[in-house]
Amino acid sequence: MAARSVIALVSVAEVVAGDLADHLERRGHDVRQARQPWEAETLLSAGGIDVAVVGDEVTQAEGRELLKRYSSQGGGGEDGPDFILICRPRDLVDKVLALELGAADVIESPLNVRELAARIGGLLMRRGRAAGELIVLENATVDLRSAMVMHRSGAEDQLSPGQVALLKLFLASPRKVLT
């Protein structure tokens, strides 16, 4: 089994951080949190982080410094994490500067947890990390890896191991009657 990808949440608002951490953990990621920039220094310098999400509670200077020192495009080298920065709306100069300094993505707050999780998943796929096995249906998407059904309405259902095994069996034998 592949190692779980590690996501760092740095100075993300507490309300959002709880929802986001729960959402990511249910999808098979290991989530680590740093409430203060100095905690982020310790977390990021230890290595092993795939994606770092930096909240808008970090000052612009602190965010730029983290990018310069630890991003895969900056001082962190190829093994450094990709950064997603959360910024305040209409802060175009900061968005452009963050992207120029090596941020992989910049998203405005308030944010949607599912959208941010999808952006993180996209970054992980580009890094060659295992992506979820997604089955897109008319009104729902099934993630076989995390055993979740995500309905268009936003509701989610957990699948049992038996249900996942049956789905995989049916997918392996399309248009065949199984007995």
Backbone as a printed PyTorch tensor [residue, N CA C, xyz], in Angstrom:
tensor([[[  0.8330,  -1.1780,   0.0000],
         [  0.0000,   0.0000,   0.0000],
         [  0.8780,   1.2410,   0.0000]],

        [[  0.5320,   2.2290,  -0.7710],
         [  1.3130,   3.4510,  -0.8760],
         [  1.2240,   4.2460,   0.4140]],

        [[  2.2980,   4.9710,   0.7100],
         [  2.3010,   5.8230,   1.8960],
         [  1.2780,   6.9370,   1.7340]],

        [[  0.7120,   7.3260,   2.8470],
         [ -0.2730,   8.4100,   2.8200],
         [  0.4350,   9.7210,   2.5420]],

        [[ -0.1970,  10.5650,   1.7550],
         [  0.3730,  11.8810,   1.5020],
         [  0.1690,  12.7450,   2.7390]],

        [[  1.1050,  13.6590,   2.9640],
         [  1.0930,  14.4890,   4.1660],
         [  0.7750,  15.9270,   3.7730]],

        [[ -0.2640,  16.4700,   4.4010],
         [ -0.7100,  17.8330,   4.1420],
         [ -0.4870,  18.6480,   5.4050]],

        [[  0.1740,  19.7940,   5.2830],
         [  0.3760,  20.6960,   6.4180],
         [ -0.5840,  21.8720,   6.2960]],

        [[ -1.2830,  22.1650,   7.3730],
         [ -2.1520,  23.3360,   7.4350],
         [ -1.4640,  24.3510,   8.3340]],

        [[ -1.0720,  25.4840,   7.7560],
         [ -0.3200,  26.5050,   8.4820],
         [ -1.1870,  27.7380,   8.6790]],

        [[ -1.4550,  28.0770,   9.9250],
         [ -2.2190,  29.2800,  10.2840],
         [ -3.5280,  29.3990,   9.5110]],

        [[ -4.1980,  28.2760,   9.3320],
         [ -5.5180,  28.2780,   8.6970],
         [ -6.5270,  28.5420,   9.8100]],

        [[ -7.5250,  29.3840,   9.5390],
         [ -8.5340,  29.7140,  10.5450],
         [ -9.0650,  28.4380,  11.1840]],

        [[ -9.2350,  28.4690,  12.4990],
         [ -9.5770,  27.2620,  13.2560],
         [-10.8440,  26.5720,  12.7560]],

        [[-11.8520,  27.3490,  12.4090],
         [-13.1110,  26.7670,  11.9250],
         [-12.8770,  26.0060,  10.6220]],

        [[-12.1450,  26.6140,   9.7110],
         [-11.8570,  25.9910,   8.4170],
         [-10.9000,  24.8190,   8.5960]],

        [[ -9.8920,  24.9840,   9.4450],
         [ -8.8810,  23.9430,   9.6330],
         [ -9.5050,  22.6420,  10.1210]],

        [[-10.4520,  22.7310,  11.0370],
         [-11.1050,  21.5240,  11.5420],
         [-11.8660,  20.7960,  10.4570]],

        [[-12.6670,  21.5380,   9.6880],
         [-13.4350,  20.9270,   8.5970],
         [-12.5150,  20.3610,   7.5250]],

        [[-11.4880,  21.1300,   7.1720],
         [-10.5690,  20.7000,   6.1160],
         [ -9.7760,  19.4700,   6.5520]],

        [[ -9.2700,  19.4760,   7.7790],
         [ -8.5050,  18.3260,   8.2720],
         [ -9.3710,  17.0680,   8.2720]],

        [[-10.6040,  17.1930,   8.7350],
         [-11.5230,  16.0520,   8.7460],
         [-11.7760,  15.5490,   7.3240]],

        [[-12.0210,  16.4740,   6.4110],
         [-12.2990,  16.1310,   5.0090],
         [-11.0980,  15.4050,   4.3830]],

        [[ -9.8980,  15.9220,   4.6160],
         [ -8.6940,  15.3240,   4.0280],
         [ -8.3610,  13.9700,   4.6590]],

        [[ -8.5360,  13.8550,   5.9620],
         [ -8.2430,  12.5840,   6.6280],
         [ -9.1890,  11.4820,   6.1650]],

        [[-10.4600,  11.8310,   5.9270],
         [-11.4050,  10.8300,   5.4210],
         [-11.0300,  10.3790,   4.0170]],

        [[-10.2390,  11.1500,   3.3160],
         [ -9.8060,  10.7930,   1.9740],
         [ -8.4070,  10.1820,   1.9580]],

        [[ -7.9200,   9.8040,   3.1140],
         [ -6.6720,   9.0510,   3.1820],
         [ -5.4020,   9.8630,   3.3090]],

        [[ -5.4940,  11.1340,   3.6580],
         [ -4.2970,  11.9580,   3.8340],
         [ -3.9450,  12.0650,   5.3140]],

        [[ -2.6810,  12.2770,   5.5830],
         [ -2.2140,  12.5460,   6.9390],
         [ -2.1240,  14.0640,   7.0620]],

        [[ -2.8140,  14.6480,   8.0350],
         [ -2.8620,  16.1070,   8.1710],
         [ -2.1120,  16.5250,   9.4240]],

        [[ -1.2280,  17.5060,   9.2560],
         [ -0.4920,  18.0840,  10.3870],
         [ -0.7890,  19.5740,  10.4100]],

        [[ -0.9170,  20.1230,  11.6090],
         [ -1.2870,  21.5290,  11.7110],
         [ -0.2520,  22.3240,  12.4860]],

        [[ -0.0480,  23.5470,  12.0430],
         [  0.7970,  24.5170,  12.7390],
         [ -0.0190,  25.7990,  12.8550]],

        [[ -0.3070,  26.2040,  14.0680],
         [ -1.1440,  27.3940,  14.2740],
         [ -0.3700,  28.6930,  14.0650]],

        [[  0.9220,  28.6630,  14.3560],
         [  1.7570,  29.8670,  14.2700],
         [  2.8740,  29.6560,  13.2460]],

        [[  3.3600,  30.7420,  12.6460],
         [  4.4510,  30.6050,  11.6650],
         [  5.6980,  29.9240,  12.2290]],

        [[  6.0340,  30.1760,  13.4940],
         [  7.2210,  29.5300,  14.0590],
         [  7.0160,  28.0240,  14.1830]],

        [[  5.7760,  27.5770,  14.4100],
         [  5.4880,  26.1410,  14.4250],
         [  5.6450,  25.5640,  13.0180]],

        [[  5.2940,  26.3680,  12.0250],
         [  5.4150,  25.9360,  10.6270],
         [  6.8730,  25.7050,  10.2650]],

        [[  7.7630,  26.5650,  10.7710],
         [  9.1970,  26.4010,  10.5050],
         [  9.6520,  25.0110,  10.9580]],

        [[  9.2480,  24.6230,  12.1580],
         [  9.6240,  23.3130,  12.6940],
         [  9.0250,  22.1860,  11.8610]],

        [[  7.7470,  22.3130,  11.5440],
         [  7.0350,  21.2880,  10.7800],
         [  7.6320,  21.1160,   9.3840]],

        [[  7.8570,  22.2250,   8.6840],
         [  8.3520,  22.1590,   7.3050],
         [  9.8200,  21.7580,   7.2320]],

        [[ 10.6240,  22.1860,   8.2020],
         [ 12.0500,  21.8390,   8.1580],
         [ 12.2760,  20.3540,   8.4330]],

        [[ 11.3150,  19.6920,   9.0880],
         [ 11.4400,  18.2520,   9.3410],
         [ 11.2960,  17.4400,   8.0560]],

        [[ 10.6840,  18.0320,   7.0280],
         [ 10.5240,  17.3440,   5.7450],
         [  9.3390,  16.3970,   5.7440]],

        [[  9.1190,  15.7570,   4.6040],
         [  8.0510,  14.7860,   4.4770],
         [  6.6870,  15.3690,   4.1760]],

        [[  6.5990,  16.6730,   3.9850],
         [  5.3240,  17.3280,   3.6840],
         [  5.1610,  17.3740,   2.1660]],

        [[  4.0010,  16.9510,   1.6740],
         [  3.7300,  16.9880,   0.2360],
         [  3.1200,  18.3150,  -0.1960]],

        [[  2.1360,  18.7920,   0.5640],
         [  1.4670,  20.0570,   0.2430],
         [  1.2950,  20.8430,   1.5330]],

        [[  1.6300,  22.1270,   1.4890],
         [  1.4190,  23.0210,   2.6270],
         [  0.3560,  24.0420,   2.2420]],

        [[ -0.6910,  24.1330,   3.0560],
         [ -1.7490,  25.1180,   2.8500],
         [ -1.5190,  26.2110,   3.8770]],

        [[ -1.2400,  27.4230,   3.3960],
         [ -0.9390,  28.5470,   4.2830],
         [ -2.1420,  29.4680,   4.3240]],

        [[ -2.6900,  29.6650,   5.5240],
         [ -3.8930,  30.4690,   5.7000],
         [ -3.6370,  31.9560,   5.6340]],

        [[ -4.7250,  32.7210,   5.5590],
         [ -4.5970,  34.1720,   5.4480],
         [ -4.3410,  34.8410,   6.7980]],

        [[ -4.1630,  34.0520,   7.8570],
         [ -3.7950,  34.6170,   9.1520],
         [ -2.2870,  34.8580,   9.2480]],

        [[ -1.5310,  34.3520,   8.2930],
         [ -0.0940,  34.5990,   8.2180],
         [  0.1070,  35.9540,   7.5430]],

        [[  1.0520,  36.7470,   8.0450],
         [  1.3210,  38.0320,   7.3950],
         [  1.9340,  37.7860,   6.0220]],

        [[  1.8600,  38.7910,   5.1720],
         [  2.4060,  38.6570,   3.8140],
         [  3.8940,  38.3320,   3.8560]],

        [[  4.6250,  38.9960,   4.7340],
         [  6.0680,  38.7690,   4.8250],
         [  6.3680,  37.3460,   5.2940]],

        [[  5.6160,  36.8530,   6.2720],
         [  5.8370,  35.4890,   6.7690],
         [  5.5190,  34.4540,   5.6920]],

        [[  4.4480,  34.6800,   4.9600],
         [  4.0860,  33.7700,   3.8750],
         [  5.1490,  33.7200,   2.7930]],

        [[  5.6720,  34.8840,   2.4240],
         [  6.7320,  34.9390,   1.4060],
         [  7.9900,  34.2230,   1.8950]],

        [[  8.3070,  34.4010,   3.1710],
         [  9.4980,  33.7600,   3.7210],
         [  9.3570,  32.2310,   3.7170]],

        [[  8.1770,  31.7320,   4.0760],
         [  7.9470,  30.2830,   4.0260],
         [  8.0940,  29.7620,   2.5990]],

        [[  7.5580,  30.5020,   1.6400],
         [  7.6700,  30.1030,   0.2290],
         [  9.1260,  30.0490,  -0.2120]],

        [[  9.8760,  31.0900,   0.1050],
         [ 11.2800,  31.1580,  -0.3210],
         [ 12.0990,  30.0150,   0.2700]],

        [[ 11.8450,  29.7040,   1.5240],
         [ 12.6800,  28.7230,   2.2140],
         [ 12.3020,  27.2750,   1.9520]],

        [[ 10.9990,  26.9940,   1.7870],
         [ 10.5820,  25.5970,   1.8100],
         [  9.8770,  25.0760,   0.5730]],

        [[  9.4450,  25.9270,  -0.3400],
         [  8.6720,  25.4110,  -1.4780],
         [  9.5500,  24.5910,  -2.4100]],

        [[  8.9140,  23.7030,  -3.1660],
         [  9.6540,  22.8760,  -4.1250],
         [ 10.2910,  23.7450,  -5.2020]],

        [[  9.7350,  24.9250,  -5.4400],
         [ 10.2940,  25.8470,  -6.4260],
         [ 11.3640,  26.7480,  -5.8110]],

        [[ 11.3460,  26.8730,  -4.4900],
         [ 12.2820,  27.7560,  -3.8070],
         [ 13.4260,  26.9810,  -3.1920]],

        [[ 13.7210,  27.2650,  -1.9270],
         [ 14.8520,  26.6620,  -1.2410],
         [ 14.6390,  25.2310,  -0.8050]],

        [[ 13.4140,  24.7180,  -0.8840],
         [ 13.1300,  23.3580,  -0.4290],
         [ 13.5770,  22.2830,  -1.3950]],

        [[ 13.9700,  22.6630,  -2.6000],
         [ 14.3830,  21.6810,  -3.5970],
         [ 13.2160,  20.8520,  -4.0830]],

        [[ 13.5280,  19.8050,  -4.8380],
         [ 12.4730,  18.9560,  -5.4080],
         [ 11.6380,  18.2660,  -4.3390]],

        [[ 12.2330,  18.0180,  -3.1770],
         [ 11.5080,  17.3390,  -2.1070],
         [ 10.6710,  18.2830,  -1.2620]],

        [[ 10.7890,  19.5760,  -1.4980],
         [ 10.0000,  20.5400,  -0.7380],
         [  8.5300,  20.4410,  -1.1040]],

        [[  7.6710,  20.9100,  -0.2160],
         [  6.2340,  20.8190,  -0.4970],
         [  5.7780,  21.8340,  -1.5330]],

        [[  4.6620,  21.5320,  -2.1660],
         [  3.9710,  22.5290,  -2.9780],
         [  3.1340,  23.3570,  -2.0200]],

        [[  3.0190,  24.6480,  -2.3000],
         [  2.2760,  25.5470,  -1.4190],
         [  0.9870,  26.0080,  -2.0690]],

        [[ -0.0800,  26.0170,  -1.2780],
         [ -1.3310,  26.6700,  -1.6510],
         [ -1.5380,  27.7680,  -0.6260]],

        [[ -1.6610,  28.9960,  -1.0850],
         [ -1.8850,  30.1100,  -0.1840],
         [ -3.3380,  30.5400,  -0.2270]],

        [[ -3.8850,  30.8120,   0.9420],
         [ -5.2360,  31.3600,   1.0500],
         [ -5.0630,  32.8520,   1.2690]],

        [[ -5.6800,  33.6550,   0.4150],
         [ -5.5210,  35.1020,   0.5380],
         [ -6.8770,  35.7770,   0.6800]],

        [[ -6.8220,  37.0150,   1.0600],
         [ -8.0510,  37.7970,   1.1770],
         [ -8.5300,  38.1770,  -0.2200]],

        [[ -9.8390,  38.3370,  -0.3790],
         [-10.3720,  38.7020,  -1.7010],
         [ -9.7850,  40.0200,  -2.2080]],

        [[ -9.6330,  40.0930,  -3.4980],
         [ -9.1720,  41.2940,  -4.2050],
         [ -7.7640,  41.7230,  -3.8320]],

        [[ -6.9520,  40.7830,  -3.4380],
         [ -5.5710,  41.0790,  -3.0860],
         [ -4.6770,  40.6070,  -4.2330]],

        [[ -4.8790,  41.1870,  -5.4210],
         [ -4.2380,  40.7320,  -6.6500],
         [ -2.7170,  40.7910,  -6.5800]],

        [[ -2.1760,  41.8500,  -6.0080],
         [ -0.7190,  41.9940,  -5.9420],
         [ -0.1120,  40.8410,  -5.1420]],

        [[ -0.7230,  40.5180,  -4.0110],
         [ -0.2050,  39.4150,  -3.1950],
         [ -0.3450,  38.0750,  -3.9040]],

        [[ -1.4530,  37.8860,  -4.6350],
         [ -1.6460,  36.6410,  -5.3760],
         [ -0.5490,  36.4610,  -6.4150]],

        [[ -0.3000,  37.5010,  -7.1840],
         [  0.7150,  37.4300,  -8.2410],
         [  2.0990,  37.2200,  -7.6390]],

        [[  2.4070,  37.9410,  -6.5760],
         [  3.7120,  37.8040,  -5.9370],
         [  3.9090,  36.3850,  -5.4000]],

        [[  2.8740,  35.8280,  -4.7830],
         [  2.9710,  34.4580,  -4.2590],
         [  3.2330,  33.4640,  -5.3850]],

        [[  2.5380,  33.6230,  -6.4970],
         [  2.7480,  32.7260,  -7.6380],
         [  4.1510,  32.8910,  -8.2130]],

        [[  4.6330,  34.1320,  -8.2680],
         [  5.9870,  34.3740,  -8.7800],
         [  7.0540,  33.7880,  -7.8640]],

        [[  6.7640,  33.7140,  -6.5680],
         [  7.7220,  33.1500,  -5.6130],
         [  7.6640,  31.6240,  -5.5450]],

        [[  6.7320,  31.0220,  -6.2840],
         [  6.7130,  29.5630,  -6.3520],
         [  5.4980,  28.8820,  -5.7660]],

        [[  4.4900,  29.6390,  -5.3490],
         [  3.2690,  28.9870,  -4.8560],
         [  2.6390,  28.2060,  -6.0030]],

        [[  2.1700,  27.0140,  -5.7130],
         [  1.5260,  26.1960,  -6.7420],
         [  0.1270,  26.7090,  -7.0450]],

        [[ -0.5110,  27.3220,  -6.0510],
         [ -1.8790,  27.8040,  -6.2290],
         [ -2.1710,  28.8580,  -5.1730]],

        [[ -3.0850,  29.7520,  -5.5000],
         [ -3.5620,  30.7650,  -4.5610],
         [ -5.0760,  30.7580,  -4.6500]],

        [[ -5.7330,  30.6810,  -3.5000],
         [ -7.1870,  30.6310,  -3.4680],
         [ -7.6900,  31.7050,  -2.5070]],

        [[ -8.7960,  32.3430,  -2.8800],
         [ -9.3490,  33.4130,  -2.0490],
         [-10.2400,  32.8450,  -0.9560]],

        [[-10.2420,  33.5350,   0.1870],
         [-11.1910,  33.1860,   1.2400],
         [-12.4260,  34.0660,   1.0690]],

        [[-13.5890,  33.6510,   1.4630],
         [-13.8720,  32.3570,   2.0680],
         [-13.7590,  31.2520,   1.0270]],

        [[-13.3610,  30.0840,   1.4750],
         [-13.1210,  28.9970,   0.5340],
         [-14.0690,  27.8430,   0.7690]],

        [[-14.1760,  27.0100,  -0.2400],
         [-14.9860,  25.8020,  -0.1680],
         [-14.0400,  24.6390,   0.1110]],

        [[-14.3260,  23.8810,   1.1460],
         [-13.4480,  22.7890,   1.5680],
         [-13.2790,  21.7530,   0.4600]],

        [[-14.3620,  21.4140,  -0.2300],
         [-14.2620,  20.4190,  -1.3080],
         [-13.4000,  20.9310,  -2.4530]],

        [[-13.5140,  22.2260,  -2.7800],
         [-12.6900,  22.7920,  -3.8500],
         [-11.2170,  22.7540,  -3.4600]],

        [[-10.9110,  23.1500,  -2.2330],
         [ -9.5230,  23.1360,  -1.7860],
         [ -8.9750,  21.7110,  -1.7710]],

        [[ -9.7750,  20.7510,  -1.3270],
         [ -9.3410,  19.3470,  -1.3320],
         [ -9.0760,  18.8680,  -2.7590]],

        [[ -9.8930,  19.3100,  -3.7090],
         [ -9.6790,  18.9360,  -5.1140],
         [ -8.3850,  19.5480,  -5.6450]],

        [[ -8.1040,  20.7880,  -5.2610],
         [ -6.8460,  21.4250,  -5.6860],
         [ -5.6390,  20.6880,  -5.0960]],

        [[ -5.7520,  20.2800,  -3.8460],
         [ -4.6800,  19.5050,  -3.2120],
         [ -4.4950,  18.1760,  -3.9440]],

        [[ -5.6020,  17.5210,  -4.2770],
         [ -5.5290,  16.2640,  -5.0260],
         [ -4.8490,  16.4360,  -6.3730]],

        [[ -5.1420,  17.5420,  -7.0510],
         [ -4.4990,  17.8260,  -8.3360],
         [ -2.9980,  17.9990,  -8.1880]],

        [[ -2.5770,  18.7050,  -7.1490],
         [ -1.1410,  18.8780,  -6.9110],
         [ -0.4690,  17.5380,  -6.6190]],

        [[ -1.1320,  16.7130,  -5.8380],
         [ -0.5560,  15.3990,  -5.5140],
         [ -0.4270,  14.5260,  -6.7560]],

        [[ -1.4090,  14.5980,  -7.6490],
         [ -1.3180,  13.8200,  -8.8950],
         [ -0.1400,  14.2970,  -9.7370]],

        [[  0.0690,  15.6110,  -9.8010],
         [  1.2010,  16.1320, -10.5750],
         [  2.5340,  15.7370,  -9.9510]],

        [[  2.5370,  15.4930,  -8.6570],
         [  3.7550,  15.0400,  -7.9740],
         [  3.9580,  13.5350,  -8.1290]],

        [[  2.9800,  12.8620,  -8.7450],
         [  3.0890,  11.4200,  -8.9270],
         [  2.5950,  10.6230,  -7.7360]],

        [[  1.9180,  11.2830,  -6.8210],
         [  1.3550,  10.5850,  -5.6670],
         [  0.0570,   9.9150,  -6.0780]],

        [[ -0.2660,   8.8270,  -5.4290],
         [ -1.4750,   8.0680,  -5.7590],
         [ -2.7130,   8.9390,  -5.6050]],

        [[ -3.5100,   8.9490,  -6.6240],
         [ -4.7720,   9.6810,  -6.5750],
         [ -5.8760,   8.7010,  -6.2200]],

        [[ -6.9740,   9.2320,  -5.7890],
         [ -8.1100,   8.3780,  -5.4890],
         [ -8.6180,   7.7150,  -6.7570]],

        [[ -9.1940,   6.5440,  -6.5940],
         [ -9.8190,   5.8620,  -7.7220],
         [-11.2440,   6.3900,  -7.8060]],

        [[-11.4810,   7.3210,  -8.7190],
         [-12.7770,   7.9840,  -8.8070],
         [-13.6610,   7.3670,  -9.8760]],

        [[-14.9130,   7.1760,  -9.5100],
         [-15.9350,   6.7340, -10.4510],
         [-16.9770,   7.8420, -10.4780]],

        [[-17.1440,   8.4720, -11.6310],
         [-18.0900,   9.5730, -11.7530],
         [-19.4180,   9.0310, -12.2550]],

        [[-20.4560,   9.2490, -11.4790],
         [-21.8080,   8.8260, -11.8230],
         [-22.6490,  10.0670, -12.1100]],

        [[-23.9060,   9.8690, -12.4310],
         [-24.7710,  10.9910, -12.7850],
         [-24.9340,  11.9940, -11.6440]],

        [[-25.2100,  11.5180, -10.4400],
         [-25.4730,  12.4130,  -9.3150],
         [-24.5020,  12.2510,  -8.1530]],

        [[-23.4280,  11.5090,  -8.3690],
         [-22.4750,  11.2810,  -7.2870],
         [-21.1280,  10.8740,  -7.8700]],

        [[-20.1130,  10.9570,  -7.0350],
         [-18.7830,  10.4790,  -7.3750],
         [-18.3600,   9.5250,  -6.2720]],

        [[-17.7960,   8.3900,  -6.6620],
         [-17.3550,   7.3880,  -5.6960],
         [-15.8310,   7.3670,  -5.7020]],

        [[-15.2390,   7.5190,  -4.5320],
         [-13.7940,   7.4060,  -4.3700],
         [-13.5290,   6.0500,  -3.7230]],

        [[-13.0350,   5.1100,  -4.5090],
         [-12.8180,   3.7520,  -4.0060],
         [-11.6900,   3.6910,  -2.9830]],

        [[-10.6770,   4.5330,  -3.1470],
         [ -9.5480,   4.5090,  -2.2280],
         [ -9.9590,   4.9140,  -0.8150]],

        [[-10.7800,   5.9550,  -0.7150],
         [-11.2100,   6.3990,   0.6140],
         [-12.5730,   5.8400,   0.9970]],

        [[-13.1690,   5.0310,   0.1140],
         [-14.4710,   4.3910,   0.3660],
         [-15.5510,   5.4190,   0.6860]],

        [[-15.6280,   6.4620,  -0.1480],
         [-16.5980,   7.5380,   0.0670],
         [-17.4510,   7.7420,  -1.1730]],

        [[-18.7360,   8.0340,  -0.9500],
         [-19.6330,   8.4690,  -2.0180],
         [-19.9160,   9.9380,  -1.7550]],

        [[-19.6000,  10.7900,  -2.7320],
         [-19.8250,  12.2270,  -2.6000],
         [-20.9450,  12.6190,  -3.5500]],

        [[-22.0820,  12.9880,  -2.9750],
         [-23.2520,  13.3550,  -3.7610],
         [-23.1420,  14.8050,  -4.2180]],

        [[-23.8050,  15.1390,  -5.3260],
         [-23.7990,  16.5220,  -5.8130],
         [-24.3410,  17.4960,  -4.7810]],

        [[-25.2380,  17.0310,  -3.9370],
         [-25.8370,  17.8870,  -2.9090],
         [-24.8330,  18.2740,  -1.8280]],

        [[-23.6880,  17.6010,  -1.7990],
         [-22.6840,  17.8640,  -0.7770],
         [-22.6560,  16.7980,   0.3060]],

        [[-23.6800,  15.9590,   0.3540],
         [-23.7200,  14.8780,   1.3450],
         [-22.6890,  13.8080,   0.9880]],

        [[-22.2200,  13.1160,   2.0050],
         [-21.2390,  12.0570,   1.7990],
         [-21.6690,  10.8090,   2.5530]],

        [[-21.3610,   9.6560,   1.9920],
         [-21.6490,   8.3760,   2.6290],
         [-20.3810,   7.5420,   2.6280]],

        [[-20.1410,   6.8450,   3.7330],
         [-18.9940,   5.9540,   3.8430],
         [-19.4000,   4.5720,   3.3430]],

        [[-18.5600,   3.9470,   2.5290],
         [-18.8170,   2.5930,   2.0400],
         [-18.1080,   1.5810,   2.9320]],

        [[-18.7070,   0.4080,   3.0490],
         [-18.0650,  -0.6710,   3.8040],
         [-17.0270,  -1.3460,   2.9020]],

        [[-16.0840,  -2.0900,   3.4750],
         [-15.1160,  -2.8140,   2.6440],
         [-15.7920,  -3.7690,   1.6570]],

        [[-16.8840,  -4.3930,   2.0730],
         [-17.6140,  -5.2920,   1.1780],
         [-18.2180,  -4.5590,  -0.0080]],

        [[-18.7650,  -3.3730,   0.2360],
         [-19.3360,  -2.5770,  -0.8510],
         [-18.2560,  -2.1480,  -1.8410]],

        [[-17.0880,  -1.7760,  -1.3330],
         [-15.9790,  -1.3860,  -2.2130],
         [-15.5290,  -2.5840,  -3.0400]],

        [[-15.4190,  -3.7440,  -2.4180],
         [-15.0100,  -4.9550,  -3.1430],
         [-16.0020,  -5.2930,  -4.2500]],

        [[-17.2960,  -5.1710,  -3.9690],
         [-18.3120,  -5.4300,  -4.9930],
         [-18.2120,  -4.4370,  -6.1460]],

        [[-18.0380,  -3.1710,  -5.8290],
         [-17.8960,  -2.1650,  -6.8890],
         [-16.6920,  -2.4710,  -7.7750]],

        [[-15.5760,  -2.8260,  -7.1610],
         [-14.3770,  -3.1500,  -7.9390],
         [-14.6160,  -4.3680,  -8.8280]],

        [[-15.3260,  -5.3440,  -8.3030],
         [-15.6420,  -6.5430,  -9.0790],
         [-16.5030,  -6.1890, -10.2880]],

        [[-17.5450,  -5.3910, -10.0780],
         [-18.4090,  -4.9840, -11.1910],
         [-17.6410,  -4.1440, -12.2130]],

        [[-16.7500,  -3.2780, -11.7460],
         [-15.9710,  -2.4420, -12.6630],
         [-14.9790,  -3.2630, -13.4820]],

        [[-14.4630,  -4.3330, -12.8970],
         [-13.5080,  -5.1890, -13.6050],
         [-14.1780,  -6.0340, -14.6810]],

        [[-15.4910,  -6.2020, -14.5810],
         [-16.2250,  -7.0330, -15.5440],
         [-17.4480,  -6.2900, -16.0810]],

        [[-17.2310,  -5.2310, -16.8460],
         [-18.3870,  -4.4720, -17.3440],
         [-19.2100,  -5.2890, -18.3400]],

        [[-20.5010,  -5.0770, -18.3180],
         [-21.4600,  -5.7150, -19.2320],
         [-21.4730,  -7.2400, -19.1230]],

        [[-21.1030,  -7.7620, -17.9640],
         [-21.1350,  -9.2100, -17.7470],
         [-22.0010,  -9.4980, -16.5340]],

        [[-22.7120, -10.6090, -16.6070],
         [-23.5080, -11.0560, -15.4710],
         [-22.5890, -11.8570, -14.5610]],

        [[-22.5340, -11.4640, -13.3130],
         [-21.6790, -12.1610, -12.3520],
         [-22.5420, -13.0210, -11.4430]],

        [[-22.0870, -14.2250, -11.1980],
         [-22.8430, -15.1300, -10.3200],
         [-21.9910, -15.5750,  -9.1630]]])
